[in-house]
Amino acid sequence: MKVRKRFLLGVVMAASAAVLVLLLVGKAGNDLYAAEQHRADPAATHNMLIVGEETVYLSHLPMFQEKDKPAMPHRYQAILEVTFASQEDYVNDRRKHRTTKIYTLNPEDFVLRDLVSSDPQHKPLRSFQANAIFRGHLERDGRVPIVRDVEVSVKNVTHFREFDLKGKTSPQLEYLLFGKGQELFMAHLITAPPDFDQMLAVKVIDHKFTDAELAKGVRVVFSGRTNAVASRLRDKQLVVGQIKIENVPAAKKIQVEVNRELYFEEGELRMPPRFESTSAEKQAGFP
């Protein structure tokens, strides 16, 4: 049973309360209330993938909104550079278990959107508590807790984007390149349902990015590959991508070597989400 299922009922109950308040405040207050509700998500458990050793990154495990349901608090793709006091324990465990691809973090409930708050009265959230770090996927069998009671400090928000459920799916395969030094990763950019979440450990062959460039994330498009599960990048592939820069039609091409597929999720990026493993997930070794 995946942990986030329990939030579906809570969100529906919150929506019912919202309808009651709208009836009470009257027509004059409706627009203001609706705007506030769009801006304010409920606190929720935002489980995250952990990657990196020299520098540690968290990648939020997202879901799209369900049809005919209120906005879900998981409708964001977010990548964070973080530190935590017990980081050495996590790194040592990772180095002892090289065959393990997935490490995950289970935070206490918080509002994910607070990480990028633009409200002058509320500074962006830069720390939160986590219950535990797990070797393995914390929502699935085989998980092993390795660190408990973790205070996470957010050093940088590399990427944060709310999904446009009415938007168009990207026609070409596109990733966000990030990391530091020789430790580089690419996260598949999620656009519109259905889509997929994927994290890769990579090496760029013919170009060196600065830490400042990588801190913002570098968008890389792989022309000729459709944005589909079957076309995603795989282990040991050497591929040519094009850096995507706004208003620059002929941006630089780079060679990317995929070292390892660290994470792949398809079912939860359907709408409504599917919590059972798909055939593609099983084939890739992510049941």
Secondary structure, DSSP 8 states (H G I E B T S, - for coil): --GGGHHHHHHHHHHHHHHHHHHHH-HHHHHHHHHHHHH----B---EEEE-SSSEEEEE------TTS---TT-EEEEEEEEETTHHHHHHHHHH-TT---EEEEE-SB-GGGGG---TTS----EEEEEEEEES-TTSTT-EEEEEEEEEEEEEEEEEEE--TTS---SEEEEEEEEETTEEEEEE---SSS--EEEEEEEESS----HHHHHH-EEEEEEEEESSGGGS--TT-EEEEEE-BTTBTT--EEEEEEEEEEEEE-GGGSSS---S--HHHHHTT--
